[in-house]
Amino acid sequence: MGNYEFDLWVFMLAAFLGFQLIRGVSPLLHTPLMSLTNAISAITVVGAILLTGEKDASTLSRILGFSAVFLAVLNVVSGYLITDRMLKMFKRREPEKK
Amino acid sequence: MKLDDTLLPILYMLAAMGFILAIKWLNSPATARRGVIVGEIGMLLAVVGTLLRFEVVNYQWILVAFVLGTAVGIPIAYIMPMTAVPQRTAFSHACGALASALIGTAEYYKGLDQGAGFSTVVMVALIIETLLGFLTFTASMMAFGKLQEVLAQRPITYQGQNFVNLGVFAAAAGVGLALIVSPARSVLFPVFALLALLFGVLLIIPIGGADMPTVIALLNSYAGLSASAMGFVLNNKLLIVAGALDGSSGFILSIIMCRAMNRSFTNVLFGAFGQLQTSAAGPGEARPVHSATAEDAAQILDSARNVVVIPGYGMAVAQAQHKLREMFDMLTKRGVDVRFAIHPVAGRMPGHMNVLLAEANIPYDKLWEMDDINPEMSNVDVALIIGANDVVNPGAETDPHSAIAGMPIIQAYKARTVMVIKRSMNPGFAGIDNDLYYRENTLMLFGDAKAFLSSVVKELGALVKA
């Protein structure tokens, strides 16, 4: 695990990329943006799966990992679905209906 | 089992690309839904990639947790009314932060069991991950409680509060540092976790409802940074990238919110806004206001060429957005140009008003940002303010002693006629008197926003028939 320097570079570049990307997001969509990034940060599910699925994990690891998988999946599912539900509502003017 | 070295890094890299594109496509409503789809694909690749890793052999608990998480997540996403989106967001920050904190905790005890010891780098990352995770968990739960109105919305302050808060934070950081220096002192870990949890609670106690947009954005950032720190612990670039994206997103949003209130981070977190100012305004001094009925309001709106509606959190509380849409339709049909001016901090989270108005089927090209609408305000016939107060208070521009001095506002006062729907003359959230209400060209429309708008709609209907 000696390559933390490389990890720091990745972090720094990703953070700057994030700054640039977020600046481009219209304020109109700031709420969906927050629920989308929230779903993305539920990528912690990766860590949770590794912990829970290990061959001889301790009971503590198993319990904590299980709870973490549950919480992260909850965020993934509800985060993406509610973002989509919100975005569906943003419409341009509809054609005049009689 | 060469899979781990060849295919999996590529799956993770594709997942990271999915997340980046997801945010990129959110720059316009036209491409935004495509963004959600690539984001979902990214997550799917990441999960599949992880499940395929050779160290993952025990699937039963993972599967159960997946089913449970999905079963709870779907109803939350579909049943949640749009007015409750700030609460849901706070709640999901809490879930995400708790997940990282629990994983960090498990990693710590796992490392202790294996007795291999921790490198300093891993330990630093682990402490950051769990510190941010635990404190964001309780802070988000507190924010959730305040938004859901289970807890009092008013900020609670006491003498020496900032010292207590900083003291608890310093203690948590100190214990964390001790753990970094000697990871084997495992008695310290529960103490560290408790201090972090406690700090999260203390952090939100003095925060009032009007500051929620900033605080929610900041908590979003912390949850992301915690995930990123986990990436350092697990040596996983995907976690680092996804966490950094979330962290920078929350950070930028909170900066935008702070700017929109002309306040600094420290001021939001330690300033305990929204009290004491009432006494300074001189209570009980009744100044005359002009009020009007729904009939008057309907006539004025009907004879206007253009109307700008300025909604605030009060509109959400009264659930008035659908009535507003009816009024919008009738006026548009009568040839009145109706637009909506959205202040960045209107509502309880960034972009809250836009979502509510979009839900009510108001086309998004009618939603204007503050900076775009202000230059046009002097050509506006009617500014209709619904449940907003501080964001239209001209005192922010004219009175250097006002608590909101320097805060950019929507310049409703420039409109020829200003109409304000308001329950009573009680000051708004920040407790600041609003000079706008006493002006010659301002009409106060007293009543519940939803009830008042339905009377206006009725009157407009009568005008159409006449």
HADDOCK unambig.tbl for C-alpha pairs under 7 A between the chains (distance, minus, plus):
assign (segid A and resid 1 and name CA) (segid B and resid 235 and name CA) 6.91 0.50 0.50
assign (segid A and resid 7 and name CA) (segid B and resid 232 and name CA) 6.79 0.50 0.50
assign (segid A and resid 7 and name CA) (segid B and resid 237 and name CA) 6.87 0.50 0.50
assign (segid A and resid 11 and name CA) (segid B and resid 240 and name CA) 5.87 0.50 0.50
assign (segid A and resid 11 and name CA) (segid B and resid 241 and name CA) 6.16 0.50 0.50
assign (segid A and resid 11 and name CA) (segid B and resid 244 and name CA) 6.22 0.50 0.50
assign (segid A and resid 14 and name CA) (segid B and resid 241 and name CA) 5.44 0.50 0.50
assign (segid A and resid 14 and name CA) (segid B and resid 244 and name CA) 5.86 0.50 0.50
assign (segid A and resid 14 and name CA) (segid B and resid 245 and name CA) 6.37 0.50 0.50
assign (segid A and resid 15 and name CA) (segid B and resid 244 and name CA) 5.01 0.50 0.50
assign (segid A and resid 15 and name CA) (segid B and resid 245 and name CA) 5.85 0.50 0.50
assign (segid A and resid 15 and name CA) (segid B and resid 248 and name CA) 5.71 0.50 0.50
assign (segid A and resid 18 and name CA) (segid B and resid 245 and name CA) 4.73 0.50 0.50
assign (segid A and resid 18 and name CA) (segid B and resid 248 and name CA) 5.59 0.50 0.50
assign (segid A and resid 18 and name CA) (segid B and resid 249 and name CA) 6.39 0.50 0.50
assign (segid A and resid 19 and name CA) (segid B and resid 248 and name CA) 5.75 0.50 0.50
assign (segid A and resid 19 and name CA) (segid B and resid 249 and name CA) 6.67 0.50 0.50
assign (segid A and resid 19 and name CA) (segid B and resid 252 and name CA) 6.92 0.50 0.50
assign (segid A and resid 21 and name CA) (segid B and resid 23 and name CA) 6.59 0.50 0.50
assign (segid A and resid 21 and name CA) (segid B and resid 24 and name CA) 5.69 0.50 0.50
assign (segid A and resid 22 and name CA) (segid B and resid 249 and name CA) 5.86 0.50 0.50
assign (segid A and resid 24 and name CA) (segid B and resid 27 and name CA) 5.50 0.50 0.50
assign (segid A and resid 25 and name CA) (segid B and resid 26 and name CA) 5.88 0.50 0.50
assign (segid A and resid 25 and name CA) (segid B and resid 27 and name CA) 3.94 0.50 0.50
assign (segid A and resid 25 and name CA) (segid B and resid 28 and name CA) 6.99 0.50 0.50
assign (segid A and resid 26 and name CA) (segid B and resid 27 and name CA) 5.49 0.50 0.50
assign (segid A and resid 26 and name CA) (segid B and resid 28 and name CA) 6.52 0.50 0.50
assign (segid A and resid 27 and name CA) (segid B and resid 351 and name CA) 6.19 0.50 0.50
assign (segid A and resid 28 and name CA) (segid B and resid 351 and name CA) 5.86 0.50 0.50
assign (segid A and resid 28 and name CA) (segid B and resid 354 and name CA) 5.81 0.50 0.50
assign (segid A and resid 29 and name CA) (segid B and resid 351 and name CA) 6.14 0.50 0.50
assign (segid A and resid 30 and name CA) (segid B and resid 350 and name CA) 5.49 0.50 0.50
assign (segid A and resid 30 and name CA) (segid B and resid 351 and name CA) 4.70 0.50 0.50
assign (segid A and resid 31 and name CA) (segid B and resid 350 and name CA) 5.68 0.50 0.50
assign (segid A and resid 31 and name CA) (segid B and resid 351 and name CA) 4.84 0.50 0.50
assign (segid A and resid 31 and name CA) (segid B and resid 352 and name CA) 5.97 0.50 0.50
assign (segid A and resid 35 and name CA) (segid B and resid 89 and name CA) 6.58 0.50 0.50
assign (segid A and resid 37 and name CA) (segid B and resid 246 and name CA) 5.19 0.50 0.50
assign (segid A and resid 38 and name CA) (segid B and resid 93 and name CA) 6.98 0.50 0.50
assign (segid A and resid 38 and name CA) (segid B and resid 246 and name CA) 6.83 0.50 0.50
assign (segid A and resid 40 and name CA) (segid B and resid 19 and name CA) 6.83 0.50 0.50
assign (segid A and resid 40 and name CA) (segid B and resid 242 and name CA) 6.36 0.50 0.50
assign (segid A and resid 41 and name CA) (segid B and resid 224 and name CA) 5.63 0.50 0.50
assign (segid A and resid 41 and name CA) (segid B and resid 227 and name CA) 6.49 0.50 0.50
assign (segid A and resid 41 and name CA) (segid B and resid 242 and name CA) 5.90 0.50 0.50
assign (segid A and resid 41 and name CA) (segid B and resid 243 and name CA) 5.51 0.50 0.50
assign (segid A and resid 41 and name CA) (segid B and resid 246 and name CA) 6.10 0.50 0.50
assign (segid A and resid 42 and name CA) (segid B and resid 96 and name CA) 6.05 0.50 0.50
assign (segid A and resid 43 and name CA) (segid B and resid 239 and name CA) 6.36 0.50 0.50
assign (segid A and resid 43 and name CA) (segid B and resid 242 and name CA) 6.99 0.50 0.50
assign (segid A and resid 44 and name CA) (segid B and resid 100 and name CA) 6.46 0.50 0.50
assign (segid A and resid 44 and name CA) (segid B and resid 227 and name CA) 5.99 0.50 0.50
assign (segid A and resid 44 and name CA) (segid B and resid 239 and name CA) 6.82 0.50 0.50
assign (segid A and resid 46 and name CA) (segid B and resid 47 and name CA) 6.44 0.50 0.50
assign (segid A and resid 46 and name CA) (segid B and resid 50 and name CA) 6.14 0.50 0.50
assign (segid A and resid 47 and name CA) (segid B and resid 103 and name CA) 6.92 0.50 0.50
assign (segid A and resid 48 and name CA) (segid B and resid 103 and name CA) 6.24 0.50 0.50
assign (segid A and resid 49 and name CA) (segid B and resid 62 and name CA) 6.57 0.50 0.50
assign (segid A and resid 50 and name CA) (segid B and resid 56 and name CA) 5.98 0.50 0.50
assign (segid A and resid 52 and name CA) (segid B and resid 62 and name CA) 6.60 0.50 0.50
assign (segid A and resid 53 and name CA) (segid B and resid 56 and name CA) 4.50 0.50 0.50
assign (segid A and resid 53 and name CA) (segid B and resid 57 and name CA) 5.49 0.50 0.50
assign (segid A and resid 53 and name CA) (segid B and resid 58 and name CA) 4.36 0.50 0.50
assign (segid A and resid 53 and name CA) (segid B and resid 59 and name CA) 5.88 0.50 0.50
assign (segid A and resid 53 and name CA) (segid B and resid 62 and name CA) 6.85 0.50 0.50
assign (segid A and resid 54 and name CA) (segid B and resid 55 and name CA) 5.66 0.50 0.50
assign (segid A and resid 54 and name CA) (segid B and resid 56 and name CA) 5.09 0.50 0.50
assign (segid A and resid 54 and name CA) (segid B and resid 57 and name CA) 6.01 0.50 0.50
assign (segid A and resid 54 and name CA) (segid B and resid 58 and name CA) 6.14 0.50 0.50
assign (segid A and resid 55 and name CA) (segid B and resid 55 and name CA) 6.87 0.50 0.50
assign (segid A and resid 55 and name CA) (segid B and resid 56 and name CA) 6.93 0.50 0.50
assign (segid A and resid 55 and name CA) (segid B and resid 57 and name CA) 5.77 0.50 0.50
assign (segid A and resid 55 and name CA) (segid B and resid 58 and name CA) 6.16 0.50 0.50
assign (segid A and resid 60 and name CA) (segid B and resid 106 and name CA) 6.93 0.50 0.50
assign (segid A and resid 61 and name CA) (segid B and resid 106 and name CA) 5.15 0.50 0.50
assign (segid A and resid 64 and name CA) (segid B and resid 102 and name CA) 5.66 0.50 0.50
assign (segid A and resid 64 and name CA) (segid B and resid 103 and name CA) 6.58 0.50 0.50
assign (segid A and resid 64 and name CA) (segid B and resid 106 and name CA) 6.32 0.50 0.50
assign (segid A and resid 65 and name CA) (segid B and resid 103 and name CA) 6.24 0.50 0.50
assign (segid A and resid 66 and name CA) (segid B and resid 61 and name CA) 6.34 0.50 0.50
assign (segid A and resid 66 and name CA) (segid B and resid 62 and name CA) 6.53 0.50 0.50
assign (segid A and resid 66 and name CA) (segid B and resid 65 and name CA) 6.16 0.50 0.50
assign (segid A and resid 68 and name CA) (segid B and resid 99 and name CA) 4.32 0.50 0.50
assign (segid A and resid 68 and name CA) (segid B and resid 102 and name CA) 6.41 0.50 0.50
assign (segid A and resid 68 and name CA) (segid B and resid 103 and name CA) 6.62 0.50 0.50
assign (segid A and resid 69 and name CA) (segid B and resid 62 and name CA) 6.82 0.50 0.50
assign (segid A and resid 69 and name CA) (segid B and resid 65 and name CA) 5.88 0.50 0.50
assign (segid A and resid 69 and name CA) (segid B and resid 66 and name CA) 6.94 0.50 0.50
assign (segid A and resid 70 and name CA) (segid B and resid 65 and name CA) 4.62 0.50 0.50
assign (segid A and resid 70 and name CA) (segid B and resid 66 and name CA) 6.13 0.50 0.50
assign (segid A and resid 70 and name CA) (segid B and resid 68 and name CA) 6.57 0.50 0.50
assign (segid A and resid 70 and name CA) (segid B and resid 69 and name CA) 4.81 0.50 0.50
assign (segid A and resid 71 and name CA) (segid B and resid 69 and name CA) 6.56 0.50 0.50
assign (segid A and resid 71 and name CA) (segid B and resid 95 and name CA) 5.47 0.50 0.50
assign (segid A and resid 71 and name CA) (segid B and resid 96 and name CA) 6.52 0.50 0.50
assign (segid A and resid 71 and name CA) (segid B and resid 99 and name CA) 5.93 0.50 0.50
assign (segid A and resid 72 and name CA) (segid B and resid 96 and name CA) 5.99 0.50 0.50
assign (segid A and resid 72 and name CA) (segid B and resid 99 and name CA) 6.34 0.50 0.50
assign (segid A and resid 73 and name CA) (segid B and resid 66 and name CA) 6.13 0.50 0.50
assign (segid A and resid 73 and name CA) (segid B and resid 69 and name CA) 5.09 0.50 0.50
assign (segid A and resid 73 and name CA) (segid B and resid 70 and name CA) 6.49 0.50 0.50
assign (segid A and resid 74 and name CA) (segid B and resid 69 and name CA) 4.28 0.50 0.50
assign (segid A and resid 74 and name CA) (segid B and resid 70 and name CA) 5.86 0.50 0.50
assign (segid A and resid 74 and name CA) (segid B and resid 72 and name CA) 6.54 0.50 0.50
assign (segid A and resid 74 and name CA) (segid B and resid 73 and name CA) 4.74 0.50 0.50
assign (segid A and resid 75 and name CA) (segid B and resid 73 and name CA) 6.94 0.50 0.50
assign (segid A and resid 75 and name CA) (segid B and resid 92 and name CA) 6.02 0.50 0.50
assign (segid A and resid 75 and name CA) (segid B and resid 96 and name CA) 6.78 0.50 0.50
assign (segid A and resid 77 and name CA) (segid B and resid 70 and name CA) 6.03 0.50 0.50
assign (segid A and resid 77 and name CA) (segid B and resid 73 and name CA) 5.38 0.50 0.50
assign (segid A and resid 77 and name CA) (segid B and resid 74 and name CA) 6.43 0.50 0.50
assign (segid A and resid 78 and name CA) (segid B and resid 73 and name CA) 4.51 0.50 0.50
assign (segid A and resid 78 and name CA) (segid B and resid 74 and name CA) 5.72 0.50 0.50
assign (segid A and resid 78 and name CA) (segid B and resid 76 and name CA) 6.23 0.50 0.50
assign (segid A and resid 78 and name CA) (segid B and resid 77 and name CA) 4.78 0.50 0.50
assign (segid A and resid 80 and name CA) (segid B and resid 36 and name CA) 6.66 0.50 0.50
assign (segid A and resid 81 and name CA) (segid B and resid 77 and name CA) 5.78 0.50 0.50
assign (segid A and resid 82 and name CA) (segid B and resid 77 and name CA) 4.79 0.50 0.50
assign (segid A and resid 82 and name CA) (segid B and resid 78 and name CA) 6.91 0.50 0.50
assign (segid A and resid 84 and name CA) (segid B and resid 33 and name CA) 6.31 0.50 0.50
assign (segid A and resid 84 and name CA) (segid B and resid 36 and name CA) 6.57 0.50 0.50
assign (segid A and resid 86 and name CA) (segid B and resid 355 and name CA) 6.71 0.50 0.50
assign (segid A and resid 87 and name CA) (segid B and resid 32 and name CA) 6.92 0.50 0.50
assign (segid A and resid 87 and name CA) (segid B and resid 33 and name CA) 6.36 0.50 0.50
assign (segid A and resid 89 and name CA) (segid B and resid 358 and name CA) 5.42 0.50 0.50
assign (segid A and resid 89 and name CA) (segid B and resid 359 and name CA) 5.39 0.50 0.50
assign (segid A and resid 89 and name CA) (segid B and resid 361 and name CA) 6.94 0.50 0.50
assign (segid A and resid 90 and name CA) (segid B and resid 29 and name CA) 6.71 0.50 0.50
assign (segid A and resid 90 and name CA) (segid B and resid 358 and name CA) 5.22 0.50 0.50
assign (segid A and resid 90 and name CA) (segid B and resid 363 and name CA) 6.91 0.50 0.50
assign (segid A and resid 90 and name CA) (segid B and resid 364 and name CA) 6.06 0.50 0.50
assign (segid A and resid 91 and name CA) (segid B and resid 363 and name CA) 5.28 0.50 0.50
assign (segid A and resid 91 and name CA) (segid B and resid 364 and name CA) 5.99 0.50 0.50
assign (segid A and resid 92 and name CA) (segid B and resid 363 and name CA) 4.65 0.50 0.50
assign (segid A and resid 92 and name CA) (segid B and resid 364 and name CA) 5.67 0.50 0.50
assign (segid A and resid 92 and name CA) (segid B and resid 365 and name CA) 6.18 0.50 0.50
assign (segid A and resid 93 and name CA) (segid B and resid 363 and name CA) 4.84 0.50 0.50
